[in-house]
Amino acid sequence: MKALVVDDDRILSDLLAFTLRKEGFQVLQAFDGSSALSAWEDQQPDIVILDINLPKTVPALDGFAVCEQIREMGDTPIILLTVRDDEDDIVHGLQLGADDYILKPFSPRQLVARVQSILRRYGKVTVPATRHLGNLVFDPGKRQILFPDNSTATLTQLESRLLDSLSLRENHYATSDELIAEVWGYGKGNREMLRQLVRRLRTKLEQGPSLAIHIANLPGLGYGLFTKTEPGG
């Protein structure tokens, strides 16, 4: 699976590239609009992570212009990155064909969760890396948990998506709305469905021996997967 990261902040770009490579992606990087379009045309990535505020090169192509041109030529999924907390900018980007947006600053784990969620909606198969969570191992590809005593638990597709999203934010909370979008997709699912899914996942986690891991709830915010003592539950 191939991802194109477009951001003129080279430190952030390298961090995002490193994070995506850890998840099994081949990563391309571009630092301005013209090189982004060239990379997209030559390499045909599976997803584009695109900063709105790109440098004024000649020709001057900001993220909106790059998004528009890519969408005119293809249906590659696009996530916009922006420091602008302006509803008009967000709506404009979505109208141009972007699939999602993330406001800076954000965690690399959040980006990976969004990338995987969008690729699933496009029917693209990702091969997430096996993750060590506390004293268990989670294999998203097999939808399986391996406990310390070598027993296993098989997850449903929705349970696996939820644990996948939570594990990408290990020891941090995710909002209920973020989890609903990542598990079911925008416009699908609701908080009661999420609550029930969390309950079922907790039950499967508790099938194994004592674990140094738990799913905590922060009322009014959402849920987090913690591998150390954390308030909430």
C-alpha positions as CSV (number, residue, x, y, z in Angstrom):
1,M,0.0,0.0,0.0
2,K,1.4,3.4,-1.1
3,A,0.8,6.8,0.6
4,L,1.8,10.2,-0.6
5,V,2.6,12.8,2.1
6,V,2.5,16.4,0.9
7,D,3.7,19.0,3.5
8,D,6.4,21.7,3.3
9,D,7.2,21.2,7.0
10,R,9.9,18.6,6.6
11,I,10.1,17.6,10.2
12,L,6.4,16.8,10.3
13,S,6.5,15.2,6.9
14,D,9.4,12.9,8.1
15,L,7.5,12.0,11.3
16,L,4.3,11.1,9.3
17,A,6.4,9.1,6.8
18,F,8.1,7.2,9.6
19,T,4.7,6.4,11.3
20,L,3.1,5.2,8.1
21,R,6.1,3.0,7.2
22,K,5.8,1.3,10.6
23,E,2.3,0.4,9.5
24,G,3.5,-1.2,6.4
25,F,3.0,1.6,3.9
26,Q,5.4,2.6,1.1
27,V,5.7,6.4,1.6
28,L,6.3,9.1,-1.0
29,Q,7.0,12.6,0.1
30,A,6.5,15.9,-1.7
31,F,7.0,19.5,-0.4
32,D,5.1,21.7,-2.8
33,G,2.1,21.5,-5.1
34,S,3.9,20.8,-8.4
35,S,6.0,18.0,-7.1
36,A,2.9,16.5,-5.4
37,L,1.0,16.3,-8.6
38,S,4.0,14.8,-10.4
39,A,4.4,12.2,-7.7
40,W,0.7,11.4,-7.8
41,E,0.8,11.0,-11.6
42,D,4.0,8.9,-11.7
43,Q,3.4,6.7,-8.7
44,Q,-0.4,6.5,-8.3
45,P,-0.5,6.2,-4.5
46,D,-3.4,4.6,-2.7
47,I,-4.0,7.7,-0.5
48,V,-2.8,11.3,-0.3
49,I,-2.2,13.2,2.9
50,L,-2.2,16.8,1.8
51,D,-1.4,20.0,3.7
52,I,-3.6,23.0,2.6
53,N,-0.9,25.6,3.2
54,L,1.8,24.8,0.7
55,P,4.6,27.2,-0.4
56,K,4.0,29.7,-3.2
57,T,5.9,28.0,-6.0
58,V,5.5,28.7,-9.7
59,P,2.9,27.8,-10.6
60,A,1.4,28.6,-7.2
61,L,-0.6,25.5,-6.1
62,D,-1.9,25.3,-2.6
63,G,-3.5,22.2,-1.1
64,F,-6.9,23.1,-2.4
65,A,-5.6,23.4,-6.0
66,V,-3.8,20.1,-5.7
67,C,-6.9,18.4,-4.3
68,E,-9.0,19.8,-7.1
69,Q,-6.6,18.6,-9.8
70,I,-6.2,15.1,-8.4
71,R,-10.0,14.8,-8.1
72,E,-10.5,15.9,-11.7
73,M,-8.2,13.1,-12.8
74,G,-8.9,10.3,-10.3
75,D,-10.6,9.0,-7.2
76,T,-7.6,8.6,-4.9
77,P,-8.6,9.2,-1.3
78,I,-7.4,12.5,0.1
79,I,-7.0,13.7,3.7
80,L,-6.4,17.4,4.2
81,L,-4.1,18.8,6.9
82,T,-4.7,22.3,8.1
83,V,-4.1,24.7,10.9
84,R,-7.2,26.7,9.9
85,D,-10.1,26.1,12.3
86,D,-12.4,27.7,9.7
87,E,-15.6,26.0,8.8
88,D,-15.6,27.6,5.3
89,D,-12.1,26.2,4.5
90,I,-13.2,22.7,5.8
91,V,-16.4,22.8,3.7
92,H,-14.5,24.1,0.7
93,G,-12.0,21.2,0.9
94,L,-14.7,18.6,1.2
95,Q,-16.6,20.2,-1.7
96,L,-13.4,19.8,-3.8
97,G,-13.5,16.1,-3.2
98,A,-11.4,15.6,-0.1
99,D,-12.5,12.6,2.0
100,D,-11.5,13.9,5.4
101,Y,-9.5,16.6,7.2
102,I,-7.4,16.8,10.3
103,L,-6.6,20.0,12.2
104,K,-3.0,20.6,13.3
105,P,-1.6,19.8,15.8
106,F,-2.6,16.1,15.7
107,S,-1.0,12.8,16.8
108,P,0.5,10.5,14.1
109,R,-1.6,7.7,15.6
110,Q,-4.7,9.7,14.8
111,L,-3.6,10.1,11.2
112,V,-2.9,6.4,10.8
113,A,-6.4,5.6,12.2
114,R,-8.0,8.0,9.8
115,V,-6.0,6.6,6.9
116,Q,-6.9,3.0,7.7
117,S,-10.6,4.0,8.1
118,I,-10.8,5.7,4.7
119,L,-8.9,2.9,2.9
120,R,-11.4,0.4,4.4
121,R,-14.3,2.5,3.0
122,Y,-12.7,2.4,-0.4
123,G,-12.4,-1.3,-0.2
124,K,-8.6,-1.2,-0.1
125,V,-7.0,-3.9,1.9
126,T,-4.3,-2.8,4.4
127,V,-2.0,-5.1,6.3
128,P,-1.6,-3.5,9.7
129,A,1.4,-4.4,11.8
130,T,1.0,-6.8,14.7
131,R,0.8,-4.7,17.9
132,H,1.9,-5.5,21.4
133,L,-0.6,-4.0,23.9
134,G,0.3,-4.5,27.5
135,N,0.9,-8.3,27.8
136,L,-1.2,-9.3,24.8
137,V,-0.6,-9.3,21.0
138,F,-3.2,-7.9,18.6
139,D,-3.1,-9.0,15.0
140,P,-5.5,-6.7,13.0
141,G,-5.0,-8.7,9.8
142,K,-6.2,-11.9,11.4
143,R,-8.7,-10.1,13.8
144,Q,-7.1,-12.1,16.6
145,I,-5.9,-11.5,20.2
146,L,-3.1,-13.7,21.6
147,F,-3.0,-13.8,25.4
148,P,0.1,-14.5,27.5
149,D,-1.0,-18.1,28.1
150,N,-1.1,-18.6,24.2
151,S,-4.9,-18.8,24.2
152,T,-6.6,-16.6,21.6
153,A,-9.8,-14.7,21.0
154,T,-11.2,-14.0,17.6
155,L,-12.9,-10.6,17.0
156,T,-15.7,-9.6,14.8
157,Q,-14.9,-7.1,12.0
158,L,-16.4,-4.2,14.1
159,E,-14.6,-5.3,17.3
160,S,-11.3,-5.5,15.4
161,R,-11.8,-2.0,13.9
162,L,-12.5,-0.6,17.3
163,L,-9.5,-2.2,18.9
164,D,-7.4,-1.1,15.9
165,S,-8.5,2.5,16.4
166,L,-8.0,2.4,20.1
167,S,-4.6,0.8,19.9
168,L,-3.3,3.5,17.5
169,R,-4.0,6.0,20.3
170,E,-2.6,3.7,23.1
171,N,-2.7,5.5,26.5
172,H,-4.7,8.4,25.0
173,Y,-8.5,9.0,24.7
174,A,-10.4,9.2,21.4
175,T,-13.7,11.0,21.2
176,S,-16.8,9.0,20.6
177,D,-17.4,10.8,17.3
178,E,-13.9,9.9,16.1
179,L,-14.4,6.2,16.9
180,I,-17.8,6.1,15.4
181,A,-16.5,7.6,12.1
182,E,-13.5,5.2,12.1
183,V,-15.5,2.0,12.9
184,W,-18.7,2.6,10.9
185,G,-17.9,5.5,8.6
186,Y,-19.3,9.0,8.6
187,G,-23.1,9.1,9.0
188,K,-23.3,5.6,10.3
189,G,-23.3,4.3,13.8
190,N,-24.1,6.2,17.0
191,R,-23.0,6.5,20.6
192,E,-25.3,3.7,21.8
193,M,-23.9,1.3,19.2
194,L,-20.4,2.3,20.2
195,R,-21.2,1.7,23.9
196,Q,-22.4,-1.8,23.1
197,L,-19.4,-2.5,20.9
198,V,-17.0,-1.4,23.7
199,R,-18.9,-3.7,26.1
200,R,-18.5,-6.7,23.8
201,L,-14.8,-6.0,23.2
202,R,-14.2,-5.7,26.9
203,T,-15.9,-9.1,27.4
204,K,-13.5,-10.7,24.9
205,L,-10.5,-9.1,26.5
206,E,-11.6,-10.4,29.8
207,Q,-11.7,-14.0,28.5
208,G,-7.9,-14.2,28.8
209,P,-5.7,-14.2,31.9
210,S,-5.2,-11.0,34.0
211,L,-4.1,-8.3,31.6
212,A,-2.1,-5.1,32.0
213,I,-4.6,-3.4,29.7
214,H,-8.0,-1.9,30.0
215,I,-10.5,0.2,28.0
216,A,-11.4,3.3,30.0
217,N,-14.3,5.7,29.5
218,L,-14.0,9.4,30.1
219,P,-17.7,10.7,30.4
220,G,-18.4,13.4,27.9
221,L,-15.4,12.6,25.8
222,G,-14.9,9.0,24.7
223,Y,-12.8,5.9,25.3
224,G,-9.1,5.0,25.5
225,L,-7.0,1.9,25.6
226,F,-4.6,2.1,28.5
227,T,-1.6,-0.2,29.3
228,K,-0.8,1.7,32.5
229,T,-3.0,3.0,35.4
230,E,-5.2,5.8,34.2
231,P,-8.4,7.3,35.7
232,G,-11.7,6.5,34.2
233,G,-13.5,3.2,33.4
